[in-house]
Amino acid sequence: MLILAGGGISSTEIVLPWHFETAVSMLVWFELGILIKNYMMNKTAVVWSNNAWFLLFVVITGAILCFINRRITGTSLQVRQDIYGNHFLYYLSAILGIHGFCGISKMIASNHVIEYCGRNSLYILALHKFPVLLFQQIVPFTRELLKNSNTVLGIVCGVMVSVLSIFISLIGGEIIRRICSFMIGETRKDR
């Protein structure tokens, strides 16, 4: 019911505080994620997590459909401006993405690198802006590529800058932990 209400009130003319109308219209993704995680993924997780090629195919197909939809629209797809392009392609690509990434997460359930990043997400959240600004100053063309992130080159640049920013943030986090751990609420016996 809220999804239908959100779809009805989500327009560029109606602006509620904190973009509440956009949040309500996006409940469809919240609901789809819950449905797929609870019902569909539990039944298909064993088959999908053992078939990495199928998961890769699902994710790539979803991405291709998203790019086709963007080409049809002639502009970037934007939730805030209610630009979805072809609704069938929009939902199909999103559902394929949800399935693919849920399957990938089941497949890599115990990955030490991802677990380390998760345990140190405070450092990533606190420090990630500094490396991004550094890249924009040292390598200025990344600024232009990141402005138009709906292109293949923009996505590749965004992924590379993100990975390097996370890596640099984790290094900064280790330095903070070793030198002044009191800043994050740790004492010597916590370490």
C-alpha positions as CSV (number, residue, x, y, z in Angstrom):
1,M,0.0,0.0,0.0
2,L,2.8,2.4,0.9
3,I,4.6,1.6,-2.4
4,L,1.5,2.7,-4.4
5,A,1.1,5.8,-2.2
6,G,4.8,6.6,-2.7
7,G,4.5,6.2,-6.4
8,G,1.5,8.5,-6.5
9,I,3.1,11.3,-4.5
10,S,6.6,11.0,-5.9
11,S,6.8,13.8,-8.4
12,T,9.1,16.7,-9.0
13,E,6.3,19.2,-8.0
14,I,5.8,17.7,-4.5
15,V,8.8,18.1,-2.3
16,L,8.5,16.9,1.3
17,P,11.1,17.4,4.0
18,W,14.2,15.1,3.7
19,H,12.9,13.9,0.3
20,F,10.4,11.7,2.1
21,E,8.3,11.3,-1.1
22,T,11.3,9.7,-2.8
23,A,12.0,7.4,0.2
24,V,8.4,6.2,0.2
25,S,8.4,5.6,-3.6
26,M,11.5,3.5,-3.2
27,L,9.8,1.1,-0.8
28,V,9.3,-1.2,-3.7
29,W,13.1,-2.0,-3.7
30,F,13.1,-2.5,0.1
31,E,10.2,-4.9,-0.3
32,L,11.7,-6.7,-3.3
33,G,15.0,-7.1,-1.4
34,I,13.2,-8.7,1.6
35,L,11.1,-11.0,-0.6
36,I,14.1,-12.2,-2.6
37,K,16.3,-12.6,0.5
38,N,13.7,-14.4,2.6
39,Y,11.9,-16.5,0.1
40,M,13.7,-16.8,-3.2
41,M,17.3,-16.7,-2.2
42,N,17.0,-19.3,0.5
43,K,15.6,-21.8,-2.0
44,T,18.0,-21.0,-4.8
45,A,21.1,-20.1,-2.8
46,V,22.7,-23.5,-2.9
47,V,22.3,-23.8,-6.7
48,W,23.3,-20.2,-7.4
49,S,26.3,-20.0,-5.0
50,N,27.8,-23.0,-6.6
51,N,27.5,-21.4,-10.1
52,A,29.6,-18.3,-10.3
53,W,29.3,-18.1,-14.1
54,F,25.5,-17.9,-13.8
55,L,25.7,-15.2,-11.2
56,L,28.1,-13.2,-13.3
57,F,25.7,-13.7,-16.3
58,V,22.7,-12.4,-14.2
59,V,24.6,-9.3,-13.0
60,I,26.0,-8.5,-16.5
61,T,22.5,-9.0,-18.1
62,G,21.0,-6.6,-15.5
63,A,23.7,-4.0,-16.2
64,I,23.2,-4.4,-20.0
65,L,19.5,-3.9,-19.6
66,C,20.1,-0.8,-17.5
67,F,22.4,0.7,-20.2
68,I,19.8,-0.2,-22.9
69,N,17.1,1.6,-20.8
70,R,19.4,4.6,-20.4
71,R,19.9,4.7,-24.2
72,I,16.1,4.5,-24.8
73,T,15.6,7.4,-22.3
74,G,18.3,9.5,-23.7
75,T,19.4,10.7,-20.3
76,S,20.5,9.2,-17.0
77,L,17.9,7.3,-15.0
78,Q,17.1,9.4,-11.9
79,V,14.8,8.4,-9.0
80,R,14.7,12.0,-7.6
81,Q,13.4,13.4,-10.9
82,D,11.1,10.4,-11.7
83,I,13.1,9.4,-14.8
84,Y,12.9,5.6,-15.0
85,G,12.8,5.1,-18.8
86,N,11.1,1.9,-19.8
87,H,9.5,0.6,-16.6
88,F,9.7,-3.0,-17.6
89,L,13.5,-2.8,-18.4
90,Y,14.0,-0.7,-15.2
91,Y,12.4,-3.3,-12.9
92,L,13.8,-6.3,-14.8
93,S,17.4,-5.0,-14.6
94,A,16.9,-4.2,-10.9
95,I,15.5,-7.6,-10.1
96,L,18.4,-9.3,-11.9
97,G,20.8,-7.1,-10.0
98,I,19.2,-8.0,-6.7
99,H,19.3,-11.7,-7.4
100,G,22.8,-11.5,-8.7
101,F,24.2,-9.6,-5.8
102,C,22.3,-11.7,-3.2
103,G,23.8,-14.8,-4.8
104,I,27.3,-13.3,-4.8
105,S,26.9,-12.4,-1.2
106,K,25.9,-16.0,-0.4
107,M,28.9,-17.2,-2.4
108,I,31.4,-15.0,-0.6
109,A,29.9,-15.4,2.9
110,S,33.2,-15.7,4.6
111,N,35.7,-13.5,2.8
112,H,38.5,-12.1,5.1
113,V,39.0,-8.9,3.0
114,I,35.3,-8.0,3.1
115,E,35.0,-8.9,6.8
116,Y,38.1,-6.7,7.6
117,C,36.5,-3.8,5.7
118,G,33.2,-4.3,7.6
119,R,34.9,-4.3,11.0
120,N,36.8,-1.1,10.0
121,S,33.9,0.7,8.3
122,L,34.1,3.5,10.8
123,Y,37.5,4.5,9.4
124,I,36.2,4.2,5.9
125,L,33.2,6.4,6.7
126,A,35.3,9.0,8.5
127,L,38.2,9.2,6.1
128,H,37.0,8.3,2.6
129,K,36.4,11.9,1.4
130,F,40.1,12.9,1.8
131,P,41.3,10.4,-0.8
132,V,38.5,11.3,-3.2
133,L,39.5,15.0,-3.0
134,L,43.1,14.0,-3.4
135,F,42.3,12.1,-6.6
136,Q,40.4,15.1,-8.0
137,Q,43.4,17.3,-7.3
138,I,46.2,15.0,-8.4
139,V,44.3,13.4,-11.3
140,P,41.9,16.2,-12.4
141,F,40.2,14.2,-15.2
142,T,38.6,12.0,-12.5
143,R,36.5,14.9,-11.5
144,E,34.9,15.1,-14.9
145,L,34.4,11.3,-15.1
146,L,32.8,11.2,-11.7
147,K,30.4,13.9,-12.6
148,N,29.0,11.7,-15.4
149,S,29.1,8.4,-13.6
150,N,26.4,6.8,-15.9
151,T,28.9,6.0,-18.6
152,V,31.1,2.9,-18.7
153,L,34.3,5.0,-18.3
154,G,32.6,6.8,-15.4
155,I,31.7,3.6,-13.7
156,V,35.3,2.2,-14.1
157,C,36.7,5.4,-12.7
158,G,34.3,5.4,-9.9
159,V,35.1,1.8,-8.9
160,M,38.9,2.4,-9.1
161,V,38.6,5.6,-7.0
162,S,36.3,3.8,-4.5
163,V,38.7,0.9,-4.1
164,L,41.7,3.1,-3.7
165,S,39.9,5.4,-1.3
166,I,38.8,2.4,0.9
167,F,42.4,1.1,0.9
168,I,43.8,4.5,1.9
169,S,41.1,5.0,4.5
170,L,42.0,1.6,6.0
171,I,45.7,2.5,6.2
172,G,44.7,5.8,7.9
173,G,42.5,3.8,10.3
174,E,45.4,1.5,11.2
175,I,47.6,4.6,11.9
176,I,44.9,6.0,14.1
177,R,44.4,2.7,15.9
178,R,48.2,2.4,16.7
179,I,49.0,6.0,17.6
180,C,45.9,7.4,19.1
181,S,43.3,4.7,19.7
182,F,41.5,6.9,22.3
183,M,40.0,8.8,19.3
184,I,37.8,5.8,18.5
185,G,37.0,4.9,22.1
186,E,39.6,2.1,22.4
187,T,41.9,1.6,25.3
188,R,45.1,-0.4,25.4
189,K,43.4,-3.5,26.8
190,D,40.8,-3.4,24.0
191,R,43.4,-3.9,21.4
